Amino acid sequence: MGYLFLAISLIAGVTKGYCGKKTSGYISGYKTAMLANTIRMMLCILIGVLVIIAGGNISQLRPNSTLIAISVLSGIATSVFVVSWLVVVKKNAYMMVDVFLMLGVLVPIIIGQFVFKEETKLTQWLGIGVLLVATLIMCSYNNSIKEKMGISTIILLIVCGVSNGLADFSQKLFINQLADIPVSVFNFYTYIFSSVVLGGFYVIFSIKEGSYATDDSPKLKHIFGYIAVMSICLFVNSYFKTKAAGFLNSAQLYPLNQGLALTLSSIMSATLFHEHMSLKCIIGLAVSFVGLLIINVL
């Protein structure tokens, strides 16, 4: 069942990525990006309310300290990931993001060994290492980054990977601590805190841009449909990955999720956006399959 939930999550994630690529031309600056992501989180809140009502779980909305604490961690980590990802991309280090996201999966795995007493086998560590090698091959780092990365960019990449790892850990923590509360309630509170943080960043970037800021409404009107679809996909992706966390341990779930997401995104780019798939990319895909087999079969 865990693999089924993960498959649904991955399909939603790839669809979200497709919409993100389609709308990238309309998101030209940090301010517009923050507004678009804040709107997306607010739509996720609305979706969460509808799912909670449909499931007859309105009474479960009553918050408790543990639920709020985990949701705050999830919301802040999600927001920091979004912001750091945007800044990193602007610094032309896009191809290295996947490397640090793969490193970020170590966060829930390492913490899980202490908090949840999960055991990571030697073969699983080997598989994670193989996945990292595959990611490095697929990114073709030396050919993609024209300028040497500075310390600030490296720090941002680390923040990006760690924040994504903490968001994953929060899902695992919720499942272990509050299994009796519906996942939709956790998602609802996560997106509330995330929208508040992203809204704050929107204000900060608006002040920074000052009088040079332009009205974002015309841009967002053109892509609101995509933003709505991305909101649905984000909710589904998070919902079913959290559900999968109840069936798979961290060493299985998060490397598998990141490895397959990278593979599916590469295939999507080649088939739907006609991006050239180099020999290194194909070799990387093959190596990633080996890594995933090692983690989940051996």
C-alpha positions as CSV (number, residue, x, y, z in Angstrom):
1,M,0.0,0.0,0.0
2,G,2.9,2.3,0.8
3,Y,4.2,2.0,-2.8
4,L,0.8,2.8,-4.2
5,F,0.5,5.9,-2.1
6,L,4.0,7.0,-3.2
7,A,3.1,6.3,-6.9
8,I,0.1,8.6,-6.6
9,S,2.2,11.2,-4.9
10,L,4.9,11.1,-7.6
11,I,2.3,11.4,-10.4
12,A,0.9,14.5,-8.7
13,G,4.5,15.9,-8.2
14,V,5.4,15.4,-11.9
15,T,2.2,17.1,-13.0
16,K,3.0,20.0,-10.6
17,G,6.4,20.2,-12.2
18,Y,4.9,20.3,-15.7
19,C,2.6,23.2,-14.7
20,G,5.6,24.9,-13.1
21,K,7.5,24.7,-16.4
22,K,4.5,26.0,-18.4
23,T,4.2,29.1,-16.1
24,S,7.9,29.8,-15.7
25,G,7.9,32.5,-18.4
26,Y,5.3,34.5,-16.4
27,I,7.3,34.4,-13.1
28,S,10.1,36.9,-13.7
29,G,11.0,38.1,-10.2
30,Y,11.0,37.1,-6.6
31,K,8.0,39.3,-5.7
32,T,5.8,37.7,-8.4
33,A,7.0,34.2,-7.4
34,M,6.2,34.8,-3.7
35,L,2.7,36.0,-4.6
36,A,2.1,33.1,-6.8
37,N,3.2,30.6,-4.2
38,T,1.2,32.4,-1.4
39,I,-1.9,32.1,-3.6
40,R,-1.1,28.4,-4.2
41,M,-0.8,27.7,-0.5
42,M,-4.1,29.6,0.2
43,L,-5.8,27.4,-2.4
44,C,-4.3,24.3,-0.7
45,I,-5.9,25.5,2.5
46,L,-9.3,25.7,0.7
47,I,-8.7,22.2,-0.7
48,G,-7.9,21.0,2.8
49,V,-11.1,22.4,4.2
50,L,-13.1,20.6,1.5
51,V,-11.4,17.3,2.0
52,I,-11.9,17.6,5.8
53,I,-15.6,18.4,5.3
54,A,-16.0,15.5,2.8
55,G,-14.4,13.1,5.2
56,G,-16.6,14.3,8.1
57,N,-13.5,15.3,10.1
58,I,-14.4,18.9,11.1
59,S,-14.2,17.9,14.8
60,Q,-10.6,16.9,14.3
61,L,-9.7,20.5,13.4
62,R,-9.4,21.4,17.1
63,P,-5.7,22.0,17.5
64,N,-3.4,20.5,20.1
65,S,0.2,21.6,20.9
66,T,1.8,18.6,19.2
67,L,-0.2,19.0,16.0
68,I,0.6,22.8,15.9
69,A,4.3,22.2,16.6
70,I,4.7,19.6,13.8
71,S,2.6,21.7,11.4
72,V,4.7,24.8,12.2
73,L,7.9,22.8,11.4
74,S,6.3,21.5,8.2
75,G,5.0,24.9,7.1
76,I,8.3,26.8,7.8
77,A,10.4,24.1,6.2
78,T,8.2,24.1,3.1
79,S,8.4,27.9,2.8
80,V,12.2,28.1,3.3
81,F,12.6,25.4,0.7
82,V,10.5,27.4,-1.8
83,V,12.4,30.6,-1.2
84,S,15.9,29.1,-1.2
85,W,15.0,27.1,-4.4
86,L,14.0,30.3,-6.1
87,V,17.1,32.2,-5.1
88,V,19.4,29.3,-6.0
89,V,17.8,29.1,-9.5
90,K,18.3,32.9,-9.9
91,K,22.0,32.3,-9.1
92,N,22.3,29.8,-12.0
93,A,22.9,26.8,-9.8
94,Y,19.7,25.0,-10.9
95,M,21.4,21.8,-11.9
96,M,23.0,21.4,-8.4
97,V,19.6,21.6,-6.6
98,D,18.9,17.9,-7.3
99,V,22.2,16.9,-5.8
100,F,21.5,18.8,-2.6
101,L,17.9,17.5,-2.5
102,M,19.3,14.0,-2.7
103,L,21.7,14.8,0.1
104,G,18.6,16.3,1.9
105,V,17.0,12.8,2.2
106,L,19.7,12.0,4.7
107,V,18.0,14.4,7.2
108,P,14.8,12.2,7.8
109,I,16.9,9.0,7.6
110,I,19.5,10.0,10.2
111,I,16.9,11.7,12.5
112,G,14.6,8.7,12.0
113,Q,17.2,6.3,13.4
114,F,17.2,8.2,16.7
115,V,13.6,9.4,17.0
116,F,11.7,6.4,15.4
117,K,14.4,3.7,16.0
118,E,14.4,2.9,12.3
119,E,17.2,0.7,11.2
120,T,19.0,1.5,7.9
121,K,20.7,-1.5,6.4
122,L,24.2,-1.3,4.8
123,T,22.7,-2.2,1.4
124,Q,20.3,0.8,1.8
125,W,23.2,3.2,2.5
126,L,24.9,1.7,-0.6
127,G,21.8,2.3,-2.7
128,I,21.6,5.9,-1.4
129,G,25.2,6.4,-2.4
130,V,24.5,5.0,-5.9
131,L,21.5,7.4,-6.2
132,L,23.8,10.3,-5.4
133,V,26.3,9.2,-8.1
134,A,23.4,9.0,-10.6
135,T,22.2,12.4,-9.6
136,L,25.7,13.9,-10.1
137,I,25.9,12.2,-13.6
138,M,22.4,13.5,-14.6
139,C,23.2,17.0,-13.5
140,S,26.3,17.2,-15.6
141,Y,27.6,19.8,-13.2
142,N,30.8,20.9,-15.0
143,N,29.0,21.5,-18.2
144,S,26.0,23.3,-16.7
145,I,27.5,25.8,-14.3
146,K,29.5,28.4,-16.2
147,E,30.6,30.3,-13.1
148,K,32.2,29.0,-10.0
149,M,29.7,28.9,-7.1
150,G,30.4,31.3,-4.2
151,I,30.0,30.5,-0.5
152,S,26.6,32.1,-0.4
153,T,25.3,29.9,-3.2
154,I,26.6,26.7,-1.5
155,I,25.0,27.8,1.8
156,L,21.7,28.3,0.0
157,L,21.9,24.9,-1.6
158,I,22.5,23.3,1.8
159,V,19.5,25.3,3.2
160,C,17.4,24.1,0.2
161,G,18.3,20.4,0.8
162,V,18.0,20.5,4.6
163,S,14.6,22.4,4.5
164,N,13.2,19.8,2.1
165,G,14.5,17.0,4.3
166,L,12.9,18.6,7.4
167,A,9.6,18.9,5.5
168,D,9.8,15.2,4.8
169,F,10.7,14.5,8.5
170,S,7.7,16.4,9.7
171,Q,5.5,14.1,7.7
172,K,7.1,11.1,9.3
173,L,6.8,12.7,12.7
174,F,3.1,13.4,12.2
175,I,2.4,9.8,11.3
176,N,4.3,8.5,14.3
177,Q,2.9,11.0,16.8
178,L,-0.6,11.7,15.6
179,A,-1.8,8.6,13.7
180,D,-5.3,9.1,14.9
181,I,-5.6,12.5,13.2
182,P,-6.5,12.7,9.5
183,V,-3.6,13.6,7.2
184,S,-5.8,16.3,5.6
185,V,-5.9,18.1,9.0
186,F,-2.1,18.1,9.1
187,N,-1.9,19.4,5.6
188,F,-4.5,22.1,6.4
189,Y,-2.4,23.5,9.2
190,T,0.9,23.1,7.3
191,Y,-0.4,25.3,4.5
192,I,-1.8,27.9,6.9
193,F,1.7,28.4,8.4
194,S,3.4,28.1,5.0
195,S,1.1,30.8,3.4
196,V,1.8,33.1,6.4
197,V,5.6,32.7,5.9
198,L,5.5,33.1,2.1
199,G,3.2,36.1,2.5
200,G,5.8,37.6,4.8
201,F,8.5,37.0,2.1
202,Y,6.2,38.7,-0.5
203,V,6.1,41.8,1.7
204,I,9.8,41.8,2.2
205,F,10.5,41.4,-1.6
206,S,7.9,44.1,-2.3
207,I,9.6,46.6,0.0
208,K,13.0,45.6,-1.5
209,E,11.8,46.3,-5.0
210,G,10.2,49.5,-3.9
211,S,8.9,51.9,-6.5
212,Y,10.3,49.7,-9.3
213,A,7.8,47.0,-8.4
214,T,5.1,46.3,-11.0
215,D,1.6,45.1,-10.7
216,D,1.6,41.3,-10.7
217,S,-2.1,40.9,-11.4
218,P,-2.0,40.7,-15.2
219,K,0.7,38.1,-15.1
220,L,-1.0,35.9,-12.6
221,K,-4.4,36.1,-14.4
222,H,-2.8,34.4,-17.4
223,I,-1.6,31.4,-15.2
224,F,-4.2,31.2,-12.5
225,G,-5.5,28.0,-14.0
226,Y,-2.1,26.4,-13.8
227,I,-1.7,27.7,-10.2
228,A,-5.0,26.1,-9.3
229,V,-3.9,22.8,-10.8
230,M,-0.5,23.1,-9.1
231,S,-2.4,23.6,-5.8
232,I,-4.4,20.4,-6.2
233,C,-1.2,18.5,-7.2
234,L,0.7,19.9,-4.3
235,F,-2.0,18.8,-1.8
236,V,-2.2,15.3,-3.4
237,N,1.5,15.0,-3.5
238,S,1.9,15.9,0.2
239,Y,-1.2,14.0,1.3
240,F,-0.2,10.7,-0.2
241,K,3.5,11.0,0.6
242,T,2.5,11.5,4.2
243,K,0.2,8.4,4.0
244,A,3.1,6.4,2.5
245,A,5.3,7.4,5.5
246,G,3.0,5.2,7.6
247,F,4.0,2.1,5.6
248,L,7.6,2.7,4.4
249,N,10.6,3.5,6.6
250,S,12.6,6.6,5.9
251,A,15.5,4.8,4.1
252,Q,13.0,3.4,1.6
253,L,10.5,6.2,1.2
254,Y,12.6,9.4,0.7
255,P,15.5,8.1,-1.5
256,L,12.8,6.3,-3.6
257,N,10.7,9.4,-3.8
258,Q,13.6,11.7,-4.8
259,G,15.2,9.2,-7.2
260,L,11.9,8.5,-9.0
261,A,11.0,12.2,-9.1
262,L,14.3,13.0,-10.7
263,T,13.9,10.2,-13.2
264,L,10.3,11.1,-14.1
265,S,11.1,14.8,-14.4
266,S,13.9,14.0,-16.9
267,I,11.6,11.8,-19.0
268,M,8.9,14.5,-18.9
269,S,11.3,17.2,-20.0
270,A,12.5,15.0,-22.9
271,T,9.0,13.9,-24.1
272,L,6.8,16.9,-23.4
273,F,9.3,19.8,-23.7
274,H,11.6,18.1,-26.3
275,E,14.7,18.8,-24.2
276,H,17.7,16.9,-25.4
277,M,18.5,13.9,-23.2
278,S,22.3,13.5,-23.3
279,L,24.2,10.3,-22.9
280,K,25.2,11.3,-19.4
281,C,21.5,11.7,-18.5
282,I,20.6,8.3,-19.9
283,I,23.5,6.7,-18.0
284,G,22.4,8.6,-14.9
285,L,18.9,7.2,-15.3
286,A,20.2,3.6,-15.6
287,V,22.4,4.1,-12.5
288,S,19.5,5.5,-10.5
289,F,17.4,2.4,-11.3
290,V,20.3,0.3,-9.9
291,G,20.3,2.4,-6.7
292,L,16.6,2.1,-6.3
293,L,16.7,-1.7,-6.7
294,I,19.5,-1.9,-4.1
295,I,17.5,0.1,-1.6
296,N,14.2,-1.7,-2.0
297,V,15.1,-5.3,-3.1
298,L,18.4,-6.3,-1.5
